[in-house]
Amino acid sequence: MEIAVLIPCYNEEKTIGAVIEDFKKELPEAKIYVYDNNSKDKTSQIAEEHGAIVRKEYRQGKGNVVRSMFRDIDADYYVMVDGDDTYPAQYVHALLEPVMNGEANMTIGDRLTNGTYFNENKRQFHGFGNTLVKKLINFLYKSDIKDIMTGYRAFDKFFVKAMPVTSPGFEIETEMSIHALDKKFLIKEVEIDYRDRPEGSESKLNTISDGIKVLRMIFTLFKDYKPMFFFSLWSLLFFLGGLAVGIPVIAEYIDTAFITRVPSAILAVGLIVLSFLGLACGLILDTVASSYKKQYEQELNRIQNSILRDAQKNDVLLQKAGR
């Protein structure tokens, strides 16, 4: 069984060597891939010196790196970890075990439950942002994931080859979590420790701008995956607004048989029309989304059958080699 350790990197010369060595000790038979995302320092050189397979990704952004990794690398199991030395390598076995046993398609390294993330991370608002995103997604999908945005995960081949990566940047972890929930992949969380970056190593994550991107990603995927719910909320909002503006106009007409608040009447009618248009859009797009889900299930079957055929071919080759 081939295991691939995937390390997306941007200017991580101070930590990448230690990360590679730690994972080589824990998984000596695994292939370690470092994807350099236009680093200005010696990240690639140091990674090569420590025995990693180094490749370049010229489109800037972690999501673009993960997209290339998932497309290019063929393995049975995958581990994704940041190159900043914040995730201890010894937890990789606990992450891989549920995936290898068929209990999960994706395992998540939970930094939050044991409190180490909040103790070690000194960057303002990061904890608040993690909590906000976690509660929002868990509310939308009636789930109970403890750490939505962790960068330490393990996957089986089925999940990797069926994951349509669309986000370009740090919102990739949120996209993977939402995709797994929406498509009903098996998810399991494993508690891990977290340590802050070593001195001299700087985070590339901007709390405000990247936080906005994550929220926009949630908004977009919510619209795409749950259009009926999404547009029903807007429809209800417009309907309530129309009632609030229109009730005084209706009351005036009942009392006097005249309408003097013409602008309010026009606004109320417009809001009610928007409400019904929103509901109609939700119904139409819900039908489209339902059709897409059926097509995606068929695609999952095709991917699964392809993986099984490849496994059978490998078994035959191993049997011939044994003879």
C-alpha positions in Angstrom: 0.0 0.0 0.0 1.5 3.3 -1.1 1.2 6.3 1.2 1.8 9.8 -0.1 2.6 12.7 2.3 1.5 15.9 0.7 3.2 19.2 1.9 2.1 22.5 0.3 4.8 25.1 0.9 5.4 28.8 0.5 8.5 30.3 2.1 9.0 27.6 4.7 12.8 27.2 4.6 13.1 27.4 8.4 10.7 24.5 9.0 10.4 22.2 6.0 13.5 20.2 6.7 12.3 19.2 10.2 8.8 18.4 8.8 10.3 16.0 6.2 12.6 14.3 8.7 9.8 13.8 11.2 7.5 12.1 8.7 10.4 10.0 7.3 10.8 8.6 10.8 7.1 7.9 11.2 6.5 6.6 7.7 9.8 5.4 6.3 8.1 3.7 3.3 6.0 6.7 2.3 6.7 9.1 -0.5 7.0 12.7 0.6 5.9 15.4 -1.9 6.7 19.0 -1.4 4.9 21.4 -3.7 6.6 24.7 -3.8 4.2 27.6 -4.5 6.5 30.3 -5.8 8.7 30.5 -2.7 11.3 33.3 -2.6 13.6 31.4 -0.2 15.3 28.1 -0.2 12.3 25.9 0.5 12.8 23.7 -2.6 16.5 23.3 -2.1 16.2 22.3 1.5 13.3 19.9 0.7 15.4 18.1 -2.0 18.4 17.9 0.4 16.1 16.1 2.9 14.9 13.6 0.3 11.5 14.9 -0.6 10.1 14.8 -4.1 9.8 18.5 -5.0 7.4 19.9 -7.6 6.4 23.4 -8.5 2.9 25.0 -8.5 3.0 28.4 -10.2 -0.6 29.3 -9.6 -0.5 31.1 -6.2 -2.7 29.8 -3.4 -3.0 26.7 -1.3 -6.2 25.6 -3.0 -4.3 25.6 -6.4 -1.5 23.5 -4.8 -4.0 20.9 -3.4 -5.8 20.7 -6.8 -2.5 19.8 -8.5 -1.5 17.4 -5.8 -4.8 15.5 -6.0 -4.6 15.3 -9.8 -1.0 14.4 -10.1 -0.2 12.0 -7.3 -1.4 8.4 -7.4 -1.3 6.5 -4.1 -3.5 4.3 -1.9 -3.6 6.7 1.0 -2.7 10.3 1.4 -1.7 12.5 4.3 -1.8 16.3 3.9 0.1 18.5 6.4 1.4 22.1 6.4 5.1 22.7 6.1 5.2 25.1 9.1 6.0 22.4 11.7 2.9 23.1 13.7 1.5 19.5 13.4 3.4 16.7 15.2 4.2 13.9 12.9 3.5 11.2 15.5 -0.2 11.6 15.1 -0.1 10.4 11.5 -0.7 6.8 12.5 -3.9 7.7 14.3 -5.0 9.6 11.3 -4.3 6.9 8.8 -5.7 4.0 10.8 -9.5 4.8 10.3 -8.8 5.4 6.6 -6.9 2.1 6.1 -9.6 0.2 8.0 -12.4 1.6 5.8 -13.9 3.5 8.7 -13.4 6.9 7.0 -12.7 8.5 3.7 -11.2 11.5 5.4 -9.8 11.9 8.9 -9.4 15.3 10.4 -6.7 16.3 12.9 -8.7 18.1 15.6 -6.5 20.8 17.2 -9.3 22.5 19.2 -10.8 19.9 21.5 -7.8 19.5 23.8 -7.1 23.3 23.9 -3.6 23.2 22.5 -4.5 25.4 19.5 -5.9 28.2 21.7 -2.9 27.9 24.1 -0.2 28.0 21.4 -1.7 30.2 18.7 -1.0 33.8 19.6 -2.5 35.4 16.5 -5.5 37.5 17.2 -9.0 36.5 16.0 -7.8 33.1 14.6 -9.6 31.2 17.3 -12.7 33.3 16.9 -12.7 32.7 13.1 -12.3 29.0 13.5 -15.2 28.9 16.0 -17.4 31.0 13.8 -16.9 28.9 10.7 -17.3 25.7 12.7 -20.6 26.7 14.2 -21.9 28.0 10.8 -21.2 24.8 8.9 -22.4 22.6 11.7 -25.6 24.5 11.8 -26.1 24.2 8.0 -25.3 20.5 7.8 -26.6 19.4 11.3 -23.1 18.0 11.9 -20.7 18.1 14.9 -17.2 18.6 13.4 -14.9 20.0 16.0 -12.2 21.5 13.7 -13.3 22.5 10.2 -10.1 24.4 9.1 -7.3 22.1 10.3 -4.5 21.5 7.8 -3.6 18.0 9.0 -5.8 15.4 7.3 -5.6 11.9 5.8 -7.6 10.6 2.8 -8.2 7.4 0.9 -7.8 7.4 -2.9 -11.6 7.4 -3.4 -12.0 10.8 -1.7 -9.0 12.4 -3.4 -10.0 11.4 -6.9 -13.6 12.4 -6.3 -12.8 15.8 -4.8 -13.5 18.7 -7.2 -11.2 21.5 -5.8 -12.5 24.9 -6.8 -11.1 27.2 -4.2 -7.8 28.9 -4.9 -6.5 29.7 -1.4 -6.7 29.0 2.3 -10.5 28.2 2.0 -9.6 24.8 0.7 -10.0 23.1 4.1 -13.4 24.5 4.5 -14.3 23.3 0.9 -13.1 19.8 1.7 -15.2 19.7 4.9 -18.3 21.0 3.3 -17.9 18.7 0.3 -17.4 15.6 2.5 -20.5 16.5 4.5 -22.7 17.2 1.5 -21.7 14.1 -0.4 -21.9 11.9 2.7 -18.3 10.7 2.7 -17.2 9.0 6.0 -15.5 11.5 8.3 -13.7 10.8 11.5 -11.9 13.3 13.8 -8.7 12.4 15.7 -7.5 14.7 18.5 -4.0 16.0 18.0 -1.7 18.5 19.6 -0.9 21.8 18.0 2.3 23.8 18.4 2.9 27.4 17.3 5.3 28.3 14.6 9.0 28.4 15.6 10.5 31.8 16.0 11.3 33.4 12.7 8.6 31.5 10.8 5.7 33.7 9.7 2.1 32.7 8.9 0.9 33.4 5.4 -2.7 33.5 6.6 -4.3 36.9 6.8 -7.1 36.8 9.4 -9.3 39.4 7.8 -8.9 38.9 4.1 -8.7 35.1 4.2 -11.5 35.0 6.7 -13.7 36.9 4.2 -12.7 34.4 1.5 -13.7 31.5 3.7 -17.1 33.0 4.5 -17.6 33.7 0.8 -16.8 30.1 0.0 -19.4 28.9 2.6 -21.9 31.3 1.0 -21.2 30.0 -2.5 -21.2 26.3 -1.6 -24.4 26.8 0.5 -26.1 28.3 -2.6 -24.8 25.5 -4.8 -25.4 22.5 -2.5 -28.6 23.6 -0.8 -30.4 26.0 -3.2 -33.9 25.5 -1.9 -32.9 26.3 1.7 -30.7 29.2 0.5 -33.3 30.9 -1.7 -36.1 30.2 0.7 -34.3 32.3 3.3 -34.1 35.2 0.9 -37.7 34.7 -0.2 -38.8 34.8 3.5 -36.7 38.0 4.1 -38.3 39.8 1.1 -41.7 38.6 2.1 -41.4 39.9 5.6 -40.0 43.2 4.3 -43.0 43.4 1.9 -45.4 42.8 4.7 -43.7 45.4 7.0 -43.9 48.0 4.3 -47.3 47.0 2.9 -49.4 46.5 6.0 -49.7 50.3 6.7 -50.7 50.8 3.1 -53.4 48.1 3.3 -54.6 49.5 6.6 -54.9 53.0 5.2 -56.9 51.7 2.2 -59.3 49.8 4.5 -59.9 52.9 6.5 -60.2 55.6 3.8 -60.6 53.7 0.5 -57.6 55.7 -0.8 -53.8 55.1 -1.0 -51.6 58.2 -0.3 -48.4 56.2 0.4 -47.8 55.3 -3.3 -44.0 54.8 -2.9 -44.5 52.4 0.0 -47.1 50.5 -2.0 -44.7 50.2 -5.0 -41.9 49.1 -2.7 -44.2 46.5 -1.0 -45.3 45.0 -4.3 -41.7 44.9 -5.5 -40.5 43.0 -2.4 -43.4 40.5 -2.6 -42.5 39.9 -6.3 -38.9 39.4 -5.3 -40.0 36.9 -2.6 -41.9 34.8 -5.2 -39.1 35.0 -7.7 -36.7 33.8 -5.0 -38.9 30.9 -4.2 -39.2 30.0 -7.9 -35.4 30.2 -8.3 -35.0 27.8 -5.3 -37.5 25.3 -6.7 -35.8 25.3 -10.1 -32.2 25.1 -8.8 -33.2 22.5 -6.3 -34.3 20.3 -9.2 -30.9 21.0 -11.0 -29.0 20.2 -7.8 -30.9 17.0 -7.3 -30.0 15.9 -10.9 -26.4 16.8 -10.3 -26.3 14.7 -7.2 -27.5 11.7 -9.1 -24.9 12.3 -11.8 -22.2 12.7 -9.1 -23.2 9.4 -7.5 -22.8 7.7 -10.9 -19.3 9.3 -11.2 -18.4 8.1 -7.7 -19.4 4.5 -8.9 -17.1 4.9 -11.9 -14.2 6.1 -9.8 -14.7 3.3 -7.3 -14.8 0.7 -10.0 -11.7 2.2 -11.6 -9.8 2.0 -8.2 -11.0 -1.6 -7.7 -9.8 -2.6 -11.2 -6.4 -1.0 -10.5 -6.1 -2.9 -7.2 -6.9 -6.2 -8.9 -4.3 -5.5 -11.6 -1.7 -4.8 -8.9 -2.6 -8.0 -7.1 -2.2 -10.0 -10.3 1.2 -8.4 -10.9 2.3 -9.1 -7.3 1.3 -12.8 -7.7 3.2 -13.1 -10.9 6.2 -11.5 -9.3 6.0 -13.9 -6.4 6.1 -16.9 -8.8 
